[in-house]
């Protein structure tokens, strides 16, 4: 994979911090949920589009595009067979409010609407491949 230089630097710092914390392997995976792709490792906390699970429950992501370890990488076509990423739901919530403002000039049409996107906060516990 080719990343911009800033992204490569962030990944190197992240991997170095994992090693300093005593991590034995730097296994990570690329998963798909809610129409978005996420690069996750064990112990990561991610915010995904709202899932129909309660806080404290376990969620399994079976759409795994790639599993990358220090010495090997497995890429799926389109998904990796028998690969599952497990995580615990920390909480469900709503993000900060954004203002949606519509206006048509010279017509007196103005509408303001607020929107808060729901999310699910998930802590990744296990990557199985």
N, C-alpha and C positions, 0 to 999 in steps of 0.2 A: 504494500500500500504506500502511496505517496501522499505525504501530508505537508502542508506549509511549514516553514521553519519554526514559527511560533508554536504550532501544534506539536511538532517533534520535540521541542524543548520541554513543553508541558508533560509529554509522555515520559521523557527521560527523568524528569524530576519526580514524577509519580512513581516510576519503577524504582528509583533510588530510595524513596521514602519507604516503599514496601520492603525492600531489602533491609534497610536499617531497622524496621520494626520487627524483623525476624521472620518474614515470610519466606517459606521454602520454595514456592513456585510462583511464577507470575502469570498464572493461567487467567485468561480473560476470554470473553465471548461477545459476539455481536448478535443481539436479539431484536426482534420486531414485535412491537405492541402498539396499538393505537395508531397504526399507519406511520410510525416513526422508528428509526433504528437507534439502538443504544449500545455503547461499548461498556461492558460491565465486568467487574472482577469480584471475587468473594469479599464481602464486607462493605461494598459500595452501597450508598443510599441514592436512589434515583426517584425522580418525580415523573410519573407516567400519566397518560390520559386515564380518566376515572374507570376503575374496574368494579364489577359487582361483587365485592368481597368486603367483609367487615374487618376492622382493625384487630390484629392479633392472629388472623388466619394465615394459612400458607397459600401461596400462589405459585403455579408452575408455568413457565414460558417454554413452549415446545417449538416455537418458530425460531430456531437458532441458525443464523446464516454462516457463522464461523466460530470455531473454537481454536484459540491460539495459545500454545504453551511455549516455554522457553526454547525447547528443542524441536518442536513440530507444530504444524498448523493444518487444520482440517477445514476445508471449505465445502459447503453444500451446493447442490444443484437442484433447486434453489435453497433447500434446507439440509442440515446435517441429520442423518438418520440416527435415531435413538439418543439424541442430545436433548437434555432438559436443564434449564436453569431454574432453581428454586429460590424463593424469597419469602420473607415475612412482611405482611402489610403493617406498617407503622401507624398510619392514619389516613383518613380521607378528608379532604378539605377543599377550599376554594382559594384561588390565587387573588392577588390584589385587583381591585376594580379598575377597569379601563372605561373611559368615556367615549362613546360613539356619537359624533356630532354630524348631522346632515343639514345641508343648507342649499337652497337654490337662490341664486342672486336675483334681486329685483322682483321677487315673487312673494316675499314675506313668509317663506317656508323655512322653518327652523325646527329641528327635532334633536333632543339630547336623550341618549339612552345609555345605561350602564351595563357592563357585562363582567361576570366573574367566572373564569374557567375552572371547572372542577378537576381535581387531580387526586391521585393515589400515591402516597409516599411508600416506597418499597425498599427494604434492606435485602440485598442479595446474600444468600447463605451458602449456596452450593452450586457448582457447575459440574454436570455429569456429561461425559461424552463417550 
